[in-house]
Amino acid sequence: MSPHTTPSLRLLGSTSPDTAHWLELPAHRTSVKVARNTMGERLTAWRLPDELCADAVLLVSELATNAVLHTVSTRILCGVGLMREGGLRLEVHDQDRTGRLLPRCDPGPDDENGRGLLLVQHIADTWGVDRSALTGGHAVWATLTDKV
């Protein structure tokens, strides 16, 4: 699947390919940087406020990292879309059909890892996990609105 293919605009709350973007990547640690950079470029091209772009890129990075580190996927699918009612919807789909959930984590003050979903919970307006209609694995999503 190419970066510009739109497997489902409906999933991203969009009705036009001009307002949605998908990226399929191997489930490798290096793919997180590619997802961050590619989504950042797309959001900048949409001329969104800098703070909204920064938050969205951070959330995509955290969700992609979780998909790479905590699932048995060989590929991940990252999507971003401008919602009709305003704001953004971000999605990361994995291929993990084992039914396992992400491990609960209670990081200590000196731990370097374990805060990804805490960041998502704090920054996103809403977020959740569903079964992916595209991959059969998890679809972790988050929505953001411009707070200005």
KEKE-685375 format. One record per residue: residue in three letters; x, y, z of N, C-alpha, C in turn. Coordinates in steps of 0.05 Angstrom, whole numbers, plus 5000, padded with zeros to 4 digits. Example, Ala and Ser with C-alpha at 12.3 -4.5 7.8 and 13.67 -1.06 7.14 Angstrom:
BEGIN
(atom "ALA", (5264, 4886, 5156), (5246, 4910, 5156), (5264, 4934, 5156))
(atom "SER", (5257, 4955, 5142), (5273, 4979, 5143), (5258, 5001, 5157))
END
This chain:
BEGIN
(atom "MET", (5017, 4977, 5000), (5000, 5000, 5000), (5018, 5025, 5000))
(atom "SER", (5012, 5043, 4983), (5028, 5067, 4981), (5020, 5087, 5003))
(atom "PRO", (5037, 5107, 5009), (5030, 5126, 5030), (5005, 5142, 5024))
(atom "HIS", (4996, 5143, 4999), (4973, 5160, 4992), (4948, 5144, 4989))
(atom "THR", (4949, 5118, 4992), (4925, 5101, 4990), (4908, 5106, 5014))
(atom "THR", (4882, 5108, 5009), (4863, 5112, 5032), (4846, 5088, 5035))
(atom "PRO", (4853, 5069, 5053), (4838, 5045, 5056), (4810, 5050, 5066))
(atom "SER", (4806, 5070, 5082), (4779, 5077, 5092), (4779, 5106, 5102))
(atom "LEU", (4767, 5123, 5087), (4764, 5151, 5096), (4746, 5152, 5120))
(atom "ARG", (4725, 5135, 5120), (4706, 5135, 5142), (4719, 5131, 5169))
(atom "LEU", (4739, 5114, 5170), (4752, 5109, 5196), (4766, 5134, 5207))
(atom "LEU", (4774, 5151, 5189), (4788, 5176, 5198), (4769, 5199, 5201))
(atom "GLY", (4743, 5196, 5197), (4724, 5217, 5200), (4726, 5237, 5177))
(atom "SER", (4735, 5228, 5154), (4739, 5246, 5131), (4722, 5236, 5108))
(atom "THR", (4716, 5253, 5089), (4701, 5245, 5066), (4717, 5249, 5040))
(atom "SER", (4741, 5259, 5042), (4757, 5265, 5018), (4786, 5256, 5021))
(atom "PRO", (4797, 5245, 4999), (4825, 5237, 5000), (4844, 5260, 5006))
(atom "ASP", (4835, 5285, 5001), (4851, 5308, 5006), (4853, 5314, 5036))
(atom "THR", (4836, 5302, 5052), (4836, 5308, 5081), (4842, 5283, 5097))
(atom "ALA", (4853, 5263, 5085), (4861, 5238, 5099), (4887, 5228, 5087))
(atom "HIS", (4903, 5216, 5104), (4929, 5205, 5095), (4935, 5180, 5110))
(atom "TRP", (4943, 5159, 5095), (4951, 5133, 5107), (4979, 5127, 5099))
(atom "LEU", (4993, 5112, 5117), (5020, 5104, 5113), (5024, 5076, 5124))
(atom "GLU", (5032, 5057, 5108), (5038, 5030, 5117), (5068, 5027, 5119))
(atom "LEU", (5076, 5015, 5142), (5105, 5013, 5148), (5111, 4985, 5160))
(atom "PRO", (5136, 4976, 5157), (5143, 4952, 5172), (5143, 4957, 5202))
(atom "ALA", (5138, 4937, 5217), (5137, 4941, 5246), (5165, 4940, 5258))
(atom "HIS", (5181, 4960, 5251), (5208, 4963, 5261), (5211, 4989, 5276))
(atom "ARG", (5229, 4990, 5294), (5234, 5015, 5310), (5239, 5039, 5292))
(atom "THR", (5253, 5035, 5270), (5260, 5057, 5252), (5235, 5068, 5238))
(atom "SER", (5214, 5053, 5237), (5189, 5062, 5224), (5176, 5084, 5240))
(atom "VAL", (5181, 5085, 5266), (5168, 5106, 5283), (5177, 5133, 5273))
(atom "LYS", (5203, 5136, 5267), (5213, 5162, 5257), (5201, 5168, 5230))
(atom "VAL", (5198, 5149, 5213), (5185, 5153, 5187), (5157, 5162, 5191))
(atom "ALA", (5142, 5149, 5208), (5114, 5157, 5214), (5113, 5186, 5224))
(atom "ARG", (5130, 5192, 5243), (5131, 5219, 5254), (5136, 5240, 5233))
(atom "ASN", (5157, 5235, 5217), (5164, 5255, 5196), (5143, 5257, 5174))
(atom "THR", (5133, 5235, 5165), (5113, 5235, 5144), (5087, 5249, 5153))
(atom "MET", (5077, 5242, 5176), (5053, 5254, 5186), (5057, 5284, 5192))
(atom "GLY", (5081, 5291, 5202), (5087, 5319, 5207), (5086, 5335, 5181))
(atom "GLU", (5097, 5324, 5160), (5097, 5337, 5134), (5068, 5341, 5123))
(atom "ARG", (5051, 5320, 5127), (5023, 5321, 5118), (5008, 5343, 5134))
(atom "LEU", (5012, 5343, 5160), (4998, 5363, 5176), (5007, 5391, 5170))
(atom "THR", (5032, 5395, 5165), (5043, 5421, 5158), (5031, 5430, 5131))
(atom "ALA", (5028, 5411, 5112), (5017, 5417, 5086), (4988, 5426, 5089))
(atom "TRP", (4974, 5416, 5109), (4946, 5424, 5114), (4944, 5451, 5128))
(atom "ARG", (4967, 5462, 5134), (4969, 5489, 5147), (4954, 5490, 5174))
(atom "LEU", (4958, 5469, 5189), (4946, 5468, 5216), (4963, 5483, 5236))
(atom "PRO", (4952, 5492, 5258), (4968, 5507, 5278), (4991, 5490, 5288))
(atom "ASP", (5013, 5503, 5293), (5038, 5489, 5301), (5034, 5471, 5326))
(atom "GLU", (5019, 5481, 5346), (5015, 5465, 5370), (4999, 5440, 5365))
(atom "LEU", (4979, 5442, 5348), (4963, 5419, 5341), (4980, 5399, 5325))
(atom "CYS", (4996, 5408, 5307), (5014, 5390, 5292), (5034, 5376, 5311))
(atom "ALA", (5045, 5391, 5329), (5064, 5379, 5348), (5051, 5358, 5365))
(atom "ASP", (5027, 5363, 5375), (5013, 5343, 5391), (5006, 5319, 5375))
(atom "ALA", (4997, 5323, 5350), (4990, 5300, 5333), (5014, 5283, 5327))
(atom "VAL", (5037, 5295, 5321), (5061, 5280, 5314), (5070, 5264, 5339))
(atom "LEU", (5068, 5276, 5363), (5075, 5262, 5387), (5057, 5238, 5391))
(atom "LEU", (5031, 5241, 5387), (5013, 5219, 5391), (5017, 5197, 5371))
(atom "VAL", (5021, 5204, 5346), (5027, 5184, 5325), (5053, 5168, 5333))
(atom "SER", (5072, 5183, 5342), (5097, 5170, 5351), (5093, 5150, 5374))
(atom "GLU", (5078, 5158, 5393), (5072, 5141, 5416), (5056, 5116, 5408))
(atom "LEU", (5035, 5120, 5392), (5019, 5098, 5383), (5034, 5079, 5365))
(atom "ALA", (5050, 5089, 5347), (5067, 5072, 5330), (5087, 5057, 5346))
(atom "THR", (5099, 5070, 5366), (5119, 5057, 5383), (5106, 5033, 5397))
(atom "ASN", (5082, 5037, 5408), (5069, 5015, 5422), (5063, 4992, 5403))
(atom "ALA", (5054, 4999, 5378), (5048, 4978, 5359), (5073, 4962, 5352))
(atom "VAL", (5095, 4975, 5349), (5121, 4962, 5342), (5131, 4946, 5365))
(atom "LEU", (5131, 4957, 5390), (5143, 4943, 5412), (5126, 4922, 5426))
(atom "HIS", (5100, 4926, 5426), (5083, 4909, 5442), (5063, 4891, 5427))
(atom "THR", (5067, 4888, 5400), (5050, 4870, 5385), (5067, 4851, 5369))
(atom "VAL", (5055, 4831, 5358), (5069, 4812, 5341), (5066, 4819, 5311))
(atom "SER", (5060, 4843, 5305), (5056, 4852, 5278), (5082, 4853, 5262))
(atom "THR", (5079, 4849, 5236), (5101, 4852, 5217), (5098, 4879, 5203))
(atom "ARG", (5074, 4890, 5203), (5069, 4916, 5190), (5050, 4932, 5207))
(atom "ILE", (5051, 4958, 5205), (5032, 4976, 5219), (5021, 4995, 5198))
(atom "LEU", (4997, 5005, 5204), (4983, 5024, 5186), (4977, 5049, 5203))
(atom "CYS", (4988, 5072, 5194), (4983, 5097, 5209), (4966, 5115, 5191))
(atom "GLY", (4946, 5128, 5204), (4928, 5145, 5189), (4922, 5171, 5204))
(atom "VAL", (4918, 5192, 5189), (4910, 5218, 5201), (4889, 5230, 5182))
(atom "GLY", (4868, 5241, 5194), (4847, 5254, 5178), (4836, 5278, 5191))
(atom "LEU", (4828, 5297, 5175), (4814, 5321, 5184), (4785, 5313, 5188))
(atom "MET", (4774, 5316, 5212), (4747, 5309, 5217), (4728, 5330, 5207))
(atom "ARG", (4704, 5322, 5198), (4684, 5341, 5188), (4677, 5362, 5208))
(atom "GLU", (4675, 5353, 5233), (4667, 5372, 5255), (4691, 5388, 5266))
(atom "GLY", (4714, 5385, 5253), (4738, 5400, 5262), (4756, 5382, 5278))
(atom "GLY", (4781, 5387, 5277), (4801, 5372, 5291), (4812, 5349, 5275))
(atom "LEU", (4827, 5332, 5288), (4842, 5310, 5275), (4834, 5284, 5288))
(atom "ARG", (4835, 5263, 5272), (4833, 5236, 5282), (4858, 5221, 5273))
(atom "LEU", (4872, 5209, 5292), (4896, 5194, 5287), (4890, 5164, 5293))
(atom "GLU", (4901, 5147, 5276), (4897, 5118, 5280), (4923, 5103, 5274))
(atom "VAL", (4929, 5083, 5291), (4950, 5064, 5285), (4939, 5036, 5287))
(atom "HIS", (4940, 5021, 5265), (4930, 4994, 5264), (4953, 4974, 5264))
(atom "ASP", (4951, 4953, 5280), (4971, 4932, 5279), (4958, 4907, 5269))
(atom "GLN", (4973, 4885, 5267), (4963, 4860, 5257), (4961, 4839, 5279))
(atom "ASP", (4962, 4847, 5303), (4962, 4828, 5326), (4934, 4817, 5331))
(atom "ARG", (4930, 4793, 5323), (4904, 4780, 5327), (4903, 4761, 5351))
(atom "THR", (4923, 4764, 5369), (4924, 4746, 5392), (4903, 4753, 5413))
(atom "GLY", (4892, 4778, 5412), (4873, 4786, 5432), (4886, 4798, 5457))
(atom "ARG", (4912, 4799, 5458), (4926, 4811, 5480), (4922, 4841, 5480))
(atom "LEU", (4920, 4852, 5504), (4918, 4881, 5506), (4946, 4892, 5512))
(atom "LEU", (4950, 4918, 5509), (4975, 4930, 5516), (4980, 4926, 5546))
(atom "PRO", (5004, 4921, 5554), (5009, 4916, 5583), (5004, 4942, 5599))
(atom "ARG", (4992, 4938, 5622), (4989, 4961, 5641), (5016, 4968, 5652))
(atom "CYS", (5021, 4994, 5655), (5047, 5002, 5664), (5044, 5025, 5684))
(atom "ASP", (5059, 5023, 5705), (5059, 5044, 5725), (5088, 5052, 5729))
(atom "PRO", (5098, 5070, 5711), (5127, 5076, 5711), (5134, 5093, 5736))
(atom "GLY", (5158, 5087, 5746), (5169, 5102, 5768), (5182, 5128, 5758))
(atom "PRO", (5190, 5145, 5776), (5201, 5171, 5767), (5228, 5169, 5752))
(atom "ASP", (5242, 5147, 5755), (5267, 5143, 5741), (5265, 5125, 5717))
(atom "ASP", (5242, 5114, 5711), (5238, 5097, 5688), (5239, 5113, 5663))
(atom "GLU", (5252, 5103, 5642), (5254, 5116, 5617), (5231, 5110, 5598))
(atom "ASN", (5217, 5088, 5603), (5195, 5080, 5586), (5169, 5076, 5602))
(atom "GLY", (5147, 5072, 5587), (5122, 5066, 5601), (5102, 5088, 5603))
(atom "ARG", (5108, 5111, 5591), (5090, 5134, 5593), (5074, 5141, 5568))
(atom "GLY", (5077, 5124, 5547), (5064, 5130, 5522), (5034, 5134, 5523))
(atom "LEU", (5020, 5115, 5535), (4991, 5117, 5536), (4983, 5138, 5556))
(atom "LEU", (4999, 5144, 5576), (4993, 5166, 5595), (4994, 5192, 5580))
(atom "LEU", (5014, 5195, 5562), (5015, 5219, 5545), (4991, 5221, 5527))
(atom "VAL", (4984, 5199, 5514), (4960, 5199, 5497), (4935, 5207, 5513))
(atom "GLN", (4932, 5196, 5536), (4909, 5202, 5553), (4908, 5232, 5561))
(atom "HIS", (4931, 5243, 5566), (4933, 5271, 5575), (4929, 5291, 5551))
(atom "ILE", (4940, 5284, 5528), (4940, 5303, 5505), (4914, 5301, 5488))
(atom "ALA", (4905, 5276, 5483), (4882, 5272, 5465), (4856, 5282, 5478))
(atom "ASP", (4838, 5291, 5461), (4811, 5297, 5471), (4797, 5271, 5478))
(atom "THR", (4799, 5251, 5460), (4788, 5225, 5465), (4807, 5205, 5453))
(atom "TRP", (4807, 5180, 5462), (4823, 5159, 5451), (4811, 5132, 5458))
(atom "GLY", (4819, 5112, 5444), (4809, 5085, 5450), (4822, 5064, 5433))
(atom "VAL", (4814, 5040, 5438), (4824, 5016, 5423), (4800, 5001, 5413))
(atom "ASP", (4800, 4994, 5387), (4780, 4978, 5375), (4793, 4955, 5359))
(atom "ARG", (4777, 4937, 5350), (4787, 4916, 5331), (4789, 4929, 5304))
(atom "SER", (4811, 4926, 5290), (4815, 4939, 5264), (4800, 4924, 5242))
(atom "ALA", (4783, 4939, 5228), (4769, 4928, 5205), (4789, 4925, 5181))
(atom "LEU", (4812, 4938, 5183), (4831, 4937, 5161), (4852, 4915, 5164))
(atom "THR", (4860, 4909, 5189), (4881, 4889, 5193), (4873, 4865, 5210))
(atom "GLY", (4851, 4867, 5224), (4842, 4846, 5242), (4856, 4848, 5269))
(atom "GLY", (4875, 4866, 5272), (4889, 4870, 5297), (4876, 4893, 5313))
(atom "HIS", (4892, 4908, 5327), (4882, 4931, 5343), (4882, 4956, 5325))
(atom "ALA", (4863, 4973, 5331), (4863, 5000, 5319), (4862, 5019, 5343))
(atom "VAL", (4885, 5031, 5349), (4886, 5051, 5371), (4883, 5078, 5358))
(atom "TRP", (4864, 5094, 5368), (4857, 5120, 5356), (4857, 5141, 5377))
(atom "ALA", (4860, 5166, 5367), (4858, 5189, 5385), (4848, 5212, 5369))
(atom "THR", (4834, 5231, 5382), (4824, 5255, 5369), (4836, 5279, 5383))
(atom "LEU", (4841, 5300, 5367), (4852, 5325, 5376), (4836, 5348, 5364))
(atom "THR", (4833, 5369, 5380), (4821, 5393, 5369), (4840, 5416, 5375))
(atom "ASP", (4839, 5437, 5359), (4855, 5461, 5363), (4844, 5475, 5388))
(atom "LYS", (4861, 5478, 5408), (4852, 5489, 5434), (4852, 5520, 5434))
(atom "VAL", (4858, 5532, 5411), (4859, 5562, 5411), (4832, 5573, 5406))
END
